[in-house]
């Protein structure tokens, strides 16, 4: 049986700094749905910065855009962390919270991975990675709706994909600074794609075993 997690397991959720920021957000009355919407803005800025990095004529400008893309990618994840903390621990959840918890994430995945595809010179592959990322979320929700629990397993879950993107684009910027012509962005895109496919296979097998009564 797939493990039944009602929330995505995030190690930083129980840290003191996360609790402090959550209290500040609650005190300011910032609704979790607004934070969720903010994650889409961060993802759009991340994907846009990554895509623009392939359009500049100066290597330093491309490097700066890659760093910005990585920072906005992490900001997206922070929004994903705090919308749940404010909703649950802060007691500010709303009846439409489930919508805001899921739909913005799907848009965010697509925009960031599409931007990575453009940056790597493989826009079609970026769109494919985004589509497969959406499929991983569909499988998680399908498993939950089938009574098998929410499967957040990787190796290409959201946090894993975004970690790969962040490290990959920073590594590419570093390679350019060092004067190396390594196609790190291309490697990163293929890595994200491989991890996502592996996750789809893993979650699909767990669902099939569960439906067959063998797990």
N, C-alpha and C positions, 0 to 999 in steps of 0.2 A: 504494500500500500504506500502511495506517495505520502511523504510527511505532510502533516496538516499545519502549515504555518498561516495564521491569519494576517501576519504582516511580514514583509521582507526582512530577513535577519540582517541587521546593520550594527556592527560593533560600536560605532561612534554614538549610537543612540543613547547609551548609558553613561557617557562621559560627562564630566562636570561642566566642560565648556558648552556642550550641547544643551544641558539643562539650563545654564545661565542664559544663553541666547533665546531659548524657548520662553523663559520667564519674561524676558524683555519684549519679545514679540507679543505675548499674551497681554502684557501690561499696556502695550500700545494699541491693543485691539485689532491687530492685523489678522484678518481672517485667513484660514488655511487655504481657501479657494483662491485667494489673491496670490498667495505664495506659489500655488500650483501654476497659476497663469504666468507668474514671473519666471518659472522654469522654462516655459516656451520662449519667452523673450530672450533668456540667456542662451537657449539652444539655437535660436535664430541668429544671434550675434556670433555664436561659436561657428556654426555652419557657414555664415556669411564671411567671417574672417578667414576660415580655411579656404573657401572657394576663391576669395580675392587674392590669396597668397600666390595663386597660379597666374594672376593677371598682371602683377607688377613687373616692371622692368629692372628693378633693383633687388639684389639678393638680400640686402639688409632689411628692406621693407617687407619682403616675403617672410623673413625670419620673425620680424616683429608681429606680423599677422598670425603666424603659426603659434607664437607664444600667447597672443590674445585669444586665439581659438581654444587653446588648452585651458586658459583661465576661465573662460566663459563655460566651457564644458564642465569644469569642476563646480562652478557656480550653479549650474543646472542641477548637479547632484546634491548640493547643499539645500537648494529649494525643495528637492524631493525628500530630503531628510526632515526639514523643519515643517513642511505642510502636515506630515503625519504626526510629528511631536506636538504641534500646536493643536491639532484636531483631537488627539487622544489624551495625551498627558495634560494639555491645556484646557481640555473640556470645551473646545470651540467647534466641534464637528457639526455638520449640517446634513439634512436629508439627501442633498445632491452631492455630497462629498465624494461618493464612489465614482461619479462621473469625472470630477476634477482630479481624482487620484489616478485615473487610467488614461483618459483621452489625451491630455497634454503630454504624457510620457511617450505615446506613440508618435505624435508629431515631432517631439524632440529627438527621438531616435532617428527618424527619417531625415530631419534637417541636418543633424550633425554628420551622419554617415554619408549623406549626399554631398555635403561640403567636403568631406574627406576624399570622396571619389573625384571631385573636380580638382582638388589640390594635387592628387596623385596622377591626374591625367587619365583617369578611368571612371568617368561619370556613370556609365552604365553599371559598373561593378559596385559603385557606391550606392546606387538606387537598389540594386539587388540585396546588398547587405542590410539596407534599411527595411526592405520588405521582409526579409527573413527575421530581422529583429522583432518586427511586429508579429510574425508568426509564433515566436517563442512566447510572447505575452498571450496570444490566443490560446496556445496549448495549456498555459498555466490556468487561464480562466475556464477552459473547457474541462480540465481535470477537476477544478473546484466545483463547477456546475454539475459534474457527474458524481459528486460525492466522494472524490478521491483526494481531496485536499489541494492546497495551493502549492505547486512545485516551483520553488525559486532556484533550483539547482543550475549549475553552470555546465561546462566551463565558459560559456558565453552569455551569462546573465547580464543584465543592464550594467551593474557595477564593474563587471569584468570587461565588457565592451568599452565603457568609457575610460577605464584605466588604460587599456591598450591604446585607445585613441590619444589620450593625454600624453602618455609616455612616448608614443610613436612620433607625434608632431614635435615634441620637445627634442627628441633624439635627432629628428631631421634638421631642426634649427641648429642644434649643436654640431651636426656633421657639416653643415654649410659654413659655420664659423671656423671649423677646423680645416676647411678647404677640401673636404671629402665629397665626392660626387655620388655617394651611396643613395639609392632610391628607397629611403627608409619609409616614405609615405606609401609606396606601393607594397612593400613588405607588410606594413601595418594593416593596410586594407585587406590583404589576403589572410592575415592572421585573424582579424576580426571575423571575416567570412567563415574561416575554418572553425573557429570557436563557436560561432552561431549555429552552423550546421551540426556540429557535435551536440550542442544543447538541444536542438530540435529532435535529433535522433534519440537522445537520452530521455527526454520528456515524453516523446511519443511511445517509446518502449514501456515506460512506466505506466502510462495511461492504458496501453493495450493489455499489459499484465493485470492491472487493476480491474479493468472491465471483464477480463476473463476469469477473475477470481483467483489469480495466481500470485498476487502480491498483497 
